[in-house]
Amino acid sequence: MNAESAYDERRLQDWIAGRARGFSRRDLLKLSALASVGTLLEASPASAAPTIVKPLPDDLFTILGTNAETKWAALRGQGYHVPIDRFFVRNHTSTPIIDADSWSLEISGDGLCGDPAHFTLADLRRLPAETHTVTVECAGNGRSYFGSQQGQSVSGTAWGLGAVGVARWRGVRLSTVLRRAGLRRDAVDVQPSGLDPNYVTGGVDLGPVRRPLPVGKALDDVLLAYEMNGEPLPADHGHPVRVIVPHWIGIASIKWVGGIEVSTEPLFSPWNTTFYRLFGPDFPTEGRPFDEQMIKSAFELAPGTVFAAGAPTRLTGRSWSANGPIQHVDVSTDGGTTWRRARRSAPSPEAAWQQWELDWEPASGAHELLARATDVHGNTQPDVARYNTLGYLFDAVVRVPVTAAP
């Protein structure tokens, strides 16, 4: 049961049948009602204090409430891994400042053989370490295009395509820590919780951000990361330790992890039921779980870019899919009338995403650029994304207007 959609659907049914714990029925029904009509809003910070620590220059980021979206033009020429200074930030509330020397991770719950176990950062660093290149992407990445491109109203942060990043994450496997803590054979769920301020929305205090995983996934490829791109994990990206869950939506990769509950019964939280479900006319009242992130492509330029007419131009971009490596990318420079195959421009470590390029000599006037990726399993970006009121999983080909001037 390591597939995200199957797990989420199973846990919803467990909760309906009274087999799962962790969130009250009253609060779930209240939030689900708001979500089903697209009126569930993002929380706002309690004060005017900055919610993100690192600098957010205008040439690198678009500020969206408590979040910062990477501008794609800022990734041109930056190599495969996104530099920390331009890696997007998704905060539910605000970045906490945590002292690494006094921090410890508590592993607790009836899924352990004995008492709670505690691990300091030094303890984790003494355990066998691994480094993996992994994509982290917000489930709402591309949400704004439901409105601007499809004319549909959705709620939530109006991301473009910049709520995604690829980095080298170094840390210890969660499986190593769980086994040292005394994992029981009959444990079924593992739930990391963050140390950021409680999240309040719809008049409901939901507590710390948390999201359960099946034990099978936790023992597979999940990492407790303490370094990012060879540096200690920065504050906005989870200092001192965060969870990295490959191939699952970004909310699963809990930042600032402070506790992990291990349970012999199914666990349930708003972050795998209410917020990360598909609501709308094509879905049941309680919402439908969704699979891992979809397939997407982005040009490394800003909409409205002006090129020199008739001059050789090299278009660059990146495509990615949670379901496997990118097989090929087709690019149109005339609004989708004709297409050409882009070239791979760099290797793709651990298939986190694929960089590509295409040479073009634009004629004078307005143009519309499109990039359409296909992965090795045959998944291809559609022309229209499936509508849902919370604007998740936008996967359609994005139209990018540009101009060529004499």
C-alpha positions in Angstrom: 0.0 0.0 0.0 2.9 2.4 -0.8 0.9 4.1 -3.6 -0.3 7.5 -2.3 -3.8 7.4 -3.7 -4.6 3.9 -2.6 -3.3 4.7 0.9 -5.4 7.9 1.2 -8.5 6.2 0.0 -8.0 3.4 2.4 -7.6 5.7 5.3 -10.7 7.7 4.5 -12.7 4.5 4.4 -11.1 3.5 7.7 -12.1 6.8 9.3 -15.7 6.5 7.9 -15.9 3.0 9.4 -14.5 4.2 12.8 -11.2 2.4 12.4 -9.0 5.5 12.2 -8.2 8.2 14.7 -6.6 11.6 14.7 -9.2 14.2 13.7 -12.7 14.9 14.9 -15.7 14.1 12.7 -17.2 17.5 13.3 -14.1 19.4 12.2 -13.7 17.1 9.1 -17.3 17.7 8.0 -17.0 21.4 8.5 -13.8 21.7 6.5 -14.9 19.2 3.8 -18.1 21.3 3.3 -15.9 24.4 2.7 -13.5 22.5 0.4 -16.3 21.0 -1.7 -17.5 24.4 -2.7 -14.0 25.9 -3.1 -14.2 28.3 -0.2 -11.5 26.9 2.1 -8.8 29.5 2.4 -5.1 29.6 3.2 -4.3 30.6 6.8 -2.9 34.0 7.4 0.1 34.7 9.7 -0.9 36.0 13.2 1.2 39.1 12.9 2.9 41.3 10.4 6.3 39.6 11.2 8.1 38.0 8.2 7.0 34.5 7.5 10.1 33.5 5.5 13.6 34.0 6.7 15.8 34.1 3.6 16.0 37.1 1.2 13.3 37.1 -1.5 14.5 39.4 -4.3 12.0 40.3 -7.0 14.2 38.7 -9.7 14.0 35.3 -8.0 10.6 35.0 -6.4 7.0 35.9 -6.5 5.6 36.4 -3.0 2.2 34.6 -2.4 1.1 35.2 1.2 3.2 33.0 3.4 4.8 31.4 0.4 7.5 32.3 -2.2 7.4 30.9 -5.8 10.5 30.5 -7.8 10.6 32.5 -11.0 11.5 30.2 -13.9 13.7 32.7 -15.6 15.9 32.5 -12.4 16.7 28.9 -13.2 18.2 29.4 -16.6 21.8 28.4 -16.5 21.6 27.2 -12.9 22.4 23.5 -13.4 20.3 20.5 -12.4 19.8 21.2 -8.7 17.9 24.4 -7.7 20.2 26.6 -5.6 19.0 27.2 -2.1 18.7 31.0 -2.6 16.0 30.4 -5.3 14.3 27.2 -4.0 10.6 27.8 -3.5 9.1 28.1 0.0 5.8 26.6 1.0 4.8 27.6 4.5 1.4 27.0 6.2 2.2 29.7 8.7 5.7 30.9 9.3 9.3 29.6 9.4 10.2 28.7 13.0 13.8 29.3 14.3 14.9 26.1 15.9 18.2 25.6 17.8 19.8 22.5 16.4 21.8 21.9 19.5 18.7 21.6 21.7 16.5 20.0 19.1 15.6 16.3 19.4 13.2 14.0 17.5 10.8 12.0 19.5 9.6 8.6 18.1 6.5 7.5 20.1 3.3 5.5 19.9 1.9 2.0 20.5 3.7 0.9 17.3 7.0 0.7 19.3 8.1 -2.2 21.4 8.9 0.1 24.4 9.1 3.7 25.6 9.5 6.7 23.3 12.9 7.1 21.7 14.8 10.3 21.3 17.4 11.3 18.7 19.5 14.4 18.7 20.9 15.8 15.5 24.3 14.4 16.5 22.6 11.0 17.0 21.3 11.1 13.5 24.6 12.2 12.0 26.3 9.2 13.6 23.9 6.8 11.7 24.7 5.7 8.1 24.0 8.6 5.7 22.7 8.7 2.2 22.3 11.4 -0.4 19.5 11.4 -3.0 18.3 13.8 -5.6 14.6 14.3 -5.1 11.9 16.5 -6.5 9.7 18.4 -4.0 6.5 19.9 -5.4 3.4 21.5 -3.9 0.2 19.7 -4.9 -1.2 23.1 -6.0 1.6 23.9 -8.4 0.1 25.4 -11.5 -3.2 26.3 -9.7 -3.4 29.8 -11.2 -3.8 28.3 -14.7 -7.2 26.9 -13.8 -8.4 30.5 -13.9 -6.1 32.2 -16.4 -6.1 29.4 -18.9 -9.3 27.4 -18.3 -11.6 30.2 -16.9 -12.4 28.1 -13.7 -12.6 29.4 -10.2 -10.5 27.6 -7.5 -9.3 28.4 -4.0 -5.8 28.3 -2.5 -2.5 29.9 -3.3 -2.3 31.0 -6.9 0.9 29.3 -7.9 2.3 29.5 -11.4 4.6 26.6 -12.1 7.3 27.6 -9.6 6.2 25.6 -6.6 8.7 22.8 -7.4 12.4 22.2 -6.8 15.0 19.6 -7.2 17.8 19.3 -4.6 20.4 16.9 -3.2 19.1 15.8 0.2 21.4 14.1 2.7 20.4 12.3 5.8 19.5 9.0 7.4 16.8 6.6 6.2 13.7 6.8 8.3 13.7 3.0 8.3 17.0 3.0 10.2 15.6 5.3 12.9 12.4 3.4 13.2 14.1 0.1 13.7 16.5 1.6 16.3 13.4 3.0 18.1 12.0 -0.5 18.3 9.4 -0.8 15.5 6.7 -3.4 16.2 5.8 -5.9 13.5 2.1 -4.9 13.7 2.7 -1.2 13.2 0.7 0.1 10.3 1.1 3.9 10.1 3.9 6.5 10.8 3.0 10.2 11.2 5.6 12.9 11.2 4.6 16.3 12.8 6.2 19.7 12.2 7.3 22.2 14.8 5.9 25.2 12.9 3.0 27.1 14.5 -0.4 25.5 14.5 -2.5 25.9 11.4 -5.8 27.6 11.7 -8.3 27.8 8.8 -12.1 27.8 8.5 -12.3 28.6 12.2 -10.7 25.4 13.1 -7.3 25.0 14.9 -5.9 21.9 13.1 -2.7 21.7 15.3 0.7 21.1 13.8 1.1 20.2 10.2 1.3 16.4 10.0 0.6 13.6 7.5 0.6 9.9 7.9 2.5 7.3 5.8 2.0 3.6 5.6 4.8 1.7 7.3 5.7 0.1 4.0 6.5 3.5 2.5 8.3 4.7 5.6 10.6 1.6 5.4 11.2 2.0 1.7 12.8 5.3 0.5 11.9 8.0 3.0 14.7 10.2 4.3 15.2 12.2 7.4 17.3 15.0 5.8 19.6 17.4 7.6 21.5 18.7 4.5 20.4 20.3 1.3 22.7 20.7 -1.7 25.7 20.0 0.6 24.8 22.6 3.2 23.1 22.3 6.6 19.3 22.4 6.0 18.3 26.1 5.9 15.5 27.4 8.2 12.9 27.9 5.4 13.5 24.4 4.2 13.1 22.5 7.5 16.1 23.2 9.7 17.4 21.2 11.5 15.7 18.0 10.1 12.9 17.4 7.6 11.2 14.4 6.0 11.8 13.7 2.3 9.2 11.4 0.7 10.2 10.7 -2.9 7.4 10.6 -5.5 4.6 11.8 -3.1 3.2 15.3 -3.0 5.2 17.9 -1.2 3.0 18.0 2.0 4.2 14.5 2.8 7.8 15.9 3.2 7.1 17.5 6.6 9.5 20.3 7.5 11.0 21.0 11.0 10.0 17.5 12.1 9.9 17.2 15.8 7.9 14.0 16.4 6.9 10.9 14.7 4.0 8.8 15.9 4.1 5.1 15.1 0.7 3.4 15.4 -0.8 -0.1 15.2 -4.1 1.4 14.0 -4.8 3.7 11.1 -4.0 7.4 11.5 -5.9 10.3 10.0 -5.1 14.0 9.6 -6.5 16.9 7.6 -3.5 16.8 5.4 -4.4 13.4 3.9 -8.1 13.8 3.9 -9.6 17.3 3.6 -6.9 19.4 2.0 -5.4 17.0 -0.4 -8.4 15.5 -2.0 -10.3 16.3 -5.3 -13.6 18.1 -4.9 -16.0 19.3 -7.6 -18.8 18.3 -9.8 -16.9 15.2 -11.1 -16.1 13.9 -7.6 -18.0 12.4 -4.7 -19.0 14.6 -1.8 -16.2 13.4 0.5 -13.7 14.0 -2.2 -11.4 11.7 -4.1 -7.8 11.0 -3.3 -5.3 11.7 -6.0 -2.2 10.0 -7.2 1.3 11.3 -7.0 2.1 14.6 -8.7 1.3 14.8 -12.4 3.5 15.5 -15.4 4.5 19.1 -16.2 6.8 21.3 -18.2 8.1 24.8 -17.8 10.1 27.2 -20.0 13.0 29.0 -18.2 11.7 32.4 -19.1 9.1 34.9 -18.0 5.8 35.3 -19.7 6.0 38.4 -22.0 9.7 38.0 -22.7 10.8 40.0 -25.8 13.2 38.4 -28.2 15.1 39.8 -31.1 13.2 39.0 -34.3 15.2 36.8 -36.7 18.0 36.2 -34.2 19.0 32.7 -33.3 17.4 32.0 -29.9 17.8 29.0 -27.6 14.7 28.1 -25.6 15.4 26.1 -22.5 13.1 24.4 -20.0 12.5 21.4 -17.7 9.9 18.7 -17.5 9.2 16.2 -14.7 6.8 13.4 -13.8 6.3 11.6 -10.4 5.6 8.5 -12.4 9.0 8.0 -14.0 11.7 9.6 -16.2 10.7 11.9 -19.1 10.8 10.1 -22.4 10.6 13.2 -24.7 9.4 16.8 -24.8 7.7 18.5 -27.8 7.7 22.2 -28.2 5.5 24.5 -30.2 6.3 28.1 -31.0 3.1 28.9 -32.8 0.4 28.2 -30.3 0.2 24.5 -30.9 -0.2 24.4 -34.6 3.2 22.7 -35.2 5.5 20.8 -32.8 9.2 20.0 -32.7 11.1 17.5 -30.5 13.3 19.3 -28.0 16.9 18.0 -27.2 18.0 16.7 -23.8 20.5 19.3 -22.6 21.9 17.5 -19.5 21.8 14.2 -17.7 18.9 13.5 -15.3 20.2 12.2 -12.0 17.6 9.9 -10.3 15.1 11.1 -12.9 14.1 14.1 -10.8 13.4 16.1 -13.9 14.7 16.5 -17.4 16.4 19.7 -18.8 15.9 20.4 -22.5 16.5 22.9 -25.2 15.3 24.0 -28.7 16.8 26.4 -31.2 14.4 29.0 -32.7 14.6 32.1 -34.9 11.4 34.0 -34.1 9.7 36.1 -36.7 8.6 39.6 -35.7 5.3 39.7 -33.7 3.5 37.9 -31.0 4.1 34.2 -30.3 2.7 31.5 -27.9 5.1 28.9 -26.6 4.0 25.5 -25.4 6.0 22.5 -24.1 4.4 19.0 -23.8 6.2 16.2 -22.0 5.7 12.4 -22.2 7.2 10.1 -19.5 8.5 6.5 -20.0 5.1 5.1 -19.0 3.3 7.0 -21.8 1.8 9.7 -19.6 1.4 12.9 -21.6 0.4 16.4 -20.7 -3.2 17.0 -21.8 -4.6 20.2 -23.3 -7.0 20.7 -20.4 -6.5 19.8 -16.8 -9.3 18.1 -14.9 -11.2 20.7 -12.8 -11.3 20.5 -9.0 -12.4 23.3 -6.6 -9.1 23.3 -4.7 -7.0 23.6 -7.9 -4.7 20.6 -7.4 -2.7 18.7 -9.9 -2.8 21.1 -12.9 -1.0 19.1 -15.6 -2.2 20.7 -18.8 0.2 22.3 -21.3 0.8 25.9 -20.3 0.6 28.6 -22.9 3.4 31.2 -22.6 3.0 34.5 -24.5 6.2 36.1 -25.8 7.1 38.7 -28.5 9.8 39.1 -31.1 10.7 42.7 -31.9 12.9 44.1 -34.7 
